[in-house]
Amino acid sequence: MCMYSVNEAYKQCENVIKHHSKTFYKAFSLLPKDERNAVWAVYSFCRRVDDIVDEGRNPEAELVLFKAEFDQFLKGKYDAANPSWIALDDVFGRYEMDAKAFHDLIKGQEMDLTINRYESLDELLDYSYHVASTVGLLLLPILAPGKTEVLRDGGVSLGLAMQLTNILRDISEDLDRDRIYLPQELMRKHGVTECMLRAGVVEDSFINLWEELAAHAESLYGEAFKTMQEYPLSSRIPVKGAAYLYREILPTIRSKKYKVFGQKLYVDDETKKEIVVGLSSH
């Protein structure tokens, strides 16, 4: 059995985010060491839940087991050979973590196992809260101790905005899993059918649908930015960085003429550098 020190456990968690999310890794690498390590640990937890749903052989059963494992963790009982639990235990000892947000996140992944279409924008936003806004709520006690209530609404808005951005970027990838997150009401409103999505048809009807959802995302980014000055300086820049880098995905897709089918569009490295350099002036 391989045992990890706390520092080694954090390093394992860092490797997870480094591999899976270069945008978040770039943004949160700017944090002081303790906060940075704590973010890596929380991200590793989120990734484990995500991987169960997307890659598990029997995701329903695996998620039930994981929930039970987390409930045991909250009681101080966990697999001491698992670096993710070792690191997260250290985080819970250092910060006032919100167990409900962890449970809400798991509920969001349960939704992904049973629901693959959303009728209305409100239903989509409820799902987005559970899979994305919860991540912000998990990070708040680390990034802004003592300010979780002041920053809660903005954190929720940022999570919703980022999830809508994901949805607008990952339409093709989601279709491969038989998931359509574009609200059915909006699809009918703009005359976009599932067949058109599967055929990768990019015409005015699709662009209008895409832009309506993008407008909601951009409005939510605006709400999130309103309270960002409340973050301590050490975490304000990384949070802003993550938000600006993610928001930039939308104009990137526009510049590529909405060609989201058959490929995943990324913000280019030069633009990322410009955003990071410009953060101090915002």
C-alpha positions as CSV (number, residue, x, y, z in Angstrom):
1,M,0.0,0.0,0.0
2,C,1.4,3.4,-1.0
3,M,1.1,6.0,1.7
4,Y,1.3,9.7,0.9
5,S,2.4,12.7,3.0
6,V,0.1,15.7,2.9
7,N,2.5,17.5,0.5
8,E,2.7,14.5,-1.8
9,A,-1.1,14.2,-1.7
10,Y,-1.4,17.8,-2.8
11,K,1.1,17.2,-5.6
12,Q,-1.1,14.4,-6.9
13,C,-4.1,16.7,-6.8
14,E,-2.1,19.4,-8.7
15,N,-1.3,16.9,-11.4
16,V,-5.0,16.2,-11.9
17,I,-5.9,19.8,-12.5
18,K,-2.8,20.4,-14.6
19,H,-3.8,17.5,-16.9
20,H,-7.6,18.2,-17.1
21,S,-8.0,22.0,-17.0
22,K,-5.2,24.2,-18.2
23,T,-7.4,27.4,-17.9
24,F,-8.1,26.9,-14.2
25,Y,-4.6,25.7,-13.6
26,K,-3.1,28.9,-15.1
27,A,-5.5,31.1,-13.2
28,F,-5.2,29.5,-9.7
29,S,-1.4,29.0,-9.9
30,L,-1.3,32.7,-9.0
31,L,-2.6,31.9,-5.5
32,P,-0.4,31.7,-2.4
33,K,0.8,28.1,-1.7
34,D,-1.7,27.1,1.0
35,E,-4.8,28.4,-0.9
36,R,-3.4,26.9,-4.1
37,N,-3.0,23.5,-2.6
38,A,-6.5,23.6,-1.2
39,V,-7.9,24.5,-4.6
40,W,-6.1,21.6,-6.2
41,A,-7.6,19.2,-3.5
42,V,-11.2,20.5,-4.1
43,Y,-10.7,20.2,-7.9
44,S,-9.5,16.7,-7.5
45,F,-12.7,15.8,-5.6
46,C,-14.8,17.4,-8.3
47,R,-12.9,15.5,-11.0
48,R,-13.4,12.2,-9.3
49,V,-17.2,12.7,-9.2
50,D,-17.2,13.8,-12.9
51,D,-15.1,10.9,-14.0
52,I,-17.5,8.4,-12.3
53,V,-20.4,9.7,-14.4
54,D,-18.5,10.1,-17.7
55,E,-16.2,7.1,-17.6
56,G,-17.5,4.7,-15.0
57,R,-18.4,1.2,-16.0
58,N,-21.4,1.2,-13.7
59,P,-21.7,4.9,-12.8
60,E,-25.0,4.7,-10.8
61,A,-23.5,2.1,-8.4
62,E,-20.1,3.8,-8.3
63,L,-21.7,7.2,-7.4
64,V,-23.7,5.5,-4.6
65,L,-20.4,4.1,-3.2
66,F,-18.7,7.5,-3.6
67,K,-21.4,9.2,-1.7
68,A,-21.1,6.7,1.1
69,E,-17.3,7.2,1.0
70,F,-17.7,11.0,1.3
71,D,-20.2,10.6,4.2
72,Q,-17.6,8.5,6.0
73,F,-14.9,11.1,5.2
74,L,-17.1,13.7,6.9
75,K,-16.9,11.5,10.0
76,G,-13.2,11.3,9.8
77,K,-13.0,7.9,8.2
78,Y,-11.3,7.5,4.8
79,D,-8.8,5.5,2.8
80,A,-5.5,6.8,4.1
81,A,-3.8,5.5,0.9
82,N,-5.9,7.8,-1.3
83,P,-4.1,11.1,-1.9
84,S,-7.4,12.9,-2.8
85,W,-8.9,12.2,0.7
86,I,-5.6,12.9,2.5
87,A,-5.4,16.4,0.8
88,L,-9.1,17.1,1.3
89,D,-8.9,16.2,5.0
90,D,-6.1,18.7,5.4
91,V,-8.3,21.3,3.7
92,F,-11.3,20.6,6.0
93,G,-8.9,21.1,8.9
94,R,-7.8,24.5,7.7
95,Y,-10.9,26.0,6.3
96,E,-14.6,26.2,7.2
97,M,-15.8,24.0,4.3
98,D,-19.5,23.7,3.3
99,A,-20.5,20.0,3.3
100,K,-23.8,20.9,1.6
101,A,-22.1,22.3,-1.4
102,F,-20.2,19.0,-1.8
103,H,-23.5,17.1,-1.6
104,D,-25.2,19.4,-4.1
105,L,-22.3,18.8,-6.5
106,I,-22.8,15.1,-6.2
107,K,-26.5,15.6,-6.8
108,G,-25.7,17.4,-10.1
109,Q,-23.7,14.4,-11.3
110,E,-26.7,12.2,-10.4
111,M,-28.8,14.4,-12.6
112,D,-26.4,13.7,-15.5
113,L,-27.1,10.0,-15.1
114,T,-30.9,10.4,-15.4
115,I,-31.6,13.5,-17.4
116,N,-30.1,14.2,-20.9
117,R,-32.5,16.9,-22.1
118,Y,-33.7,20.1,-20.4
119,E,-37.0,21.7,-21.3
120,S,-36.5,25.3,-20.1
121,L,-33.7,27.7,-19.3
122,D,-34.7,27.6,-15.6
123,E,-34.3,23.8,-15.5
124,L,-30.9,24.1,-17.2
125,L,-29.9,26.8,-14.7
126,D,-30.9,24.5,-11.8
127,Y,-28.7,21.7,-13.2
128,S,-25.9,24.2,-13.8
129,Y,-26.0,25.3,-10.2
130,H,-25.5,21.8,-9.1
131,V,-22.6,20.9,-11.4
132,A,-20.9,24.3,-11.6
133,S,-21.9,26.9,-9.1
134,T,-21.3,24.4,-6.3
135,V,-17.6,24.4,-7.3
136,G,-17.5,28.2,-6.6
137,L,-19.2,27.6,-3.2
138,L,-16.7,24.9,-2.4
139,L,-13.8,27.3,-3.1
140,L,-15.2,30.4,-1.3
141,P,-14.1,29.5,2.2
142,I,-10.5,29.0,0.8
143,L,-10.5,32.1,-1.4
144,A,-12.3,34.5,0.8
145,P,-12.5,33.4,4.5
146,G,-15.2,35.2,6.4
147,K,-16.8,36.6,3.2
148,T,-18.7,33.6,1.9
149,E,-22.2,35.2,2.4
150,V,-21.2,38.5,0.7
151,L,-19.7,36.6,-2.3
152,R,-22.2,33.7,-2.5
153,D,-24.5,35.2,-5.1
154,G,-21.6,36.3,-7.3
155,G,-20.0,32.9,-7.0
156,V,-23.2,31.2,-8.0
157,S,-23.6,33.5,-11.0
158,L,-20.0,32.9,-12.1
159,G,-20.6,29.1,-12.0
160,L,-23.8,29.4,-14.0
161,A,-22.0,31.6,-16.6
162,M,-19.1,29.2,-16.9
163,Q,-21.4,26.2,-17.3
164,L,-23.4,27.9,-20.0
165,T,-20.1,28.6,-21.7
166,N,-19.2,25.0,-21.5
167,I,-22.5,24.0,-23.0
168,L,-22.1,26.4,-25.9
169,R,-18.6,25.1,-26.6
170,D,-19.2,21.4,-26.0
171,I,-22.4,20.8,-28.1
172,S,-20.7,18.2,-30.3
173,E,-19.0,16.4,-27.4
174,D,-22.3,16.2,-25.5
175,L,-24.2,14.9,-28.5
176,D,-21.7,12.0,-28.6
177,R,-23.0,11.1,-25.1
178,D,-26.6,11.7,-26.2
179,R,-26.9,14.8,-24.1
180,I,-28.4,18.0,-25.4
181,Y,-28.2,20.9,-22.8
182,L,-29.6,23.6,-25.1
183,P,-33.1,24.2,-23.7
184,Q,-35.8,22.5,-25.8
185,E,-37.9,25.6,-25.5
186,L,-35.2,27.7,-27.1
187,M,-34.6,25.1,-29.8
188,R,-38.2,25.2,-30.8
189,K,-38.3,29.0,-30.6
190,H,-35.4,29.2,-33.1
191,G,-36.4,26.3,-35.3
192,V,-33.4,24.1,-34.4
193,T,-34.0,20.4,-34.4
194,E,-32.0,17.6,-32.9
195,C,-31.3,16.3,-36.4
196,M,-29.8,19.6,-37.4
197,L,-27.5,19.5,-34.4
198,R,-26.4,15.9,-35.2
199,A,-25.8,17.0,-38.8
200,G,-23.6,19.9,-37.5
201,V,-25.8,22.5,-39.4
202,V,-24.6,26.1,-38.6
203,E,-27.1,28.6,-40.1
204,D,-29.0,31.6,-38.8
205,S,-31.4,29.6,-36.7
206,F,-28.5,27.9,-34.8
207,I,-26.5,31.1,-34.5
208,N,-29.6,32.9,-33.0
209,L,-30.1,30.1,-30.5
210,W,-26.4,30.1,-29.6
211,E,-26.4,33.9,-29.2
212,E,-29.5,33.9,-27.0
213,L,-27.9,31.5,-24.6
214,A,-24.6,33.3,-24.8
215,A,-26.3,36.6,-23.8
216,H,-27.5,34.9,-20.6
217,A,-24.0,33.7,-20.0
218,E,-22.6,37.2,-20.5
219,S,-25.2,38.8,-18.2
220,L,-24.3,36.3,-15.5
221,Y,-20.6,37.1,-15.9
222,G,-21.6,40.7,-15.4
223,E,-23.4,39.8,-12.2
224,A,-20.3,37.9,-11.0
225,F,-18.0,40.8,-11.6
226,K,-20.0,43.2,-9.4
227,T,-18.8,41.7,-6.2
228,M,-15.3,40.5,-7.2
229,Q,-13.6,43.4,-5.4
230,E,-14.7,41.8,-2.1
231,Y,-12.2,39.0,-2.6
232,P,-8.8,39.4,-0.9
233,L,-6.2,40.7,-3.3
234,S,-4.4,37.4,-3.3
235,S,-7.4,35.5,-4.7
236,R,-9.1,38.3,-6.5
237,I,-6.7,38.2,-9.5
238,P,-6.9,34.4,-9.9
239,V,-10.7,34.4,-9.7
240,K,-10.9,37.3,-12.2
241,G,-8.4,35.5,-14.3
242,A,-10.5,32.3,-14.5
243,A,-13.6,34.4,-15.2
244,Y,-12.0,36.5,-18.0
245,L,-10.3,33.4,-19.6
246,Y,-13.5,31.5,-19.6
247,R,-15.6,34.4,-20.9
248,E,-13.2,34.7,-23.8
249,I,-14.3,31.3,-25.1
250,L,-17.5,33.0,-26.3
251,P,-15.9,35.5,-28.7
252,T,-13.4,32.8,-29.7
253,I,-16.4,30.7,-30.9
254,R,-17.8,33.7,-32.8
255,S,-14.5,34.3,-34.5
256,K,-14.5,30.7,-35.6
257,K,-18.0,31.2,-37.2
258,Y,-19.7,29.0,-34.5
259,K,-18.1,25.9,-35.8
260,V,-18.5,23.9,-32.6
261,F,-19.3,20.6,-34.3
262,G,-16.6,18.0,-34.5
263,Q,-14.0,20.0,-32.6
264,K,-13.4,21.7,-29.3
265,L,-12.5,25.4,-29.6
266,Y,-9.9,26.9,-27.3
267,V,-8.8,30.5,-26.5
268,D,-5.3,30.8,-28.1
269,D,-2.2,31.1,-25.9
270,E,-1.5,34.7,-27.0
271,T,-5.0,35.9,-26.0
272,K,-4.6,34.1,-22.6
273,K,-1.3,35.9,-22.0
274,E,-2.9,39.2,-22.8
275,I,-5.8,38.6,-20.4
276,V,-3.4,37.5,-17.6
277,V,-1.1,40.5,-18.1
278,G,-4.1,42.9,-18.2
279,L,-5.7,41.6,-15.0
280,S,-4.0,44.1,-12.8
281,S,-5.6,47.0,-14.7
282,H,-9.2,45.7,-14.2
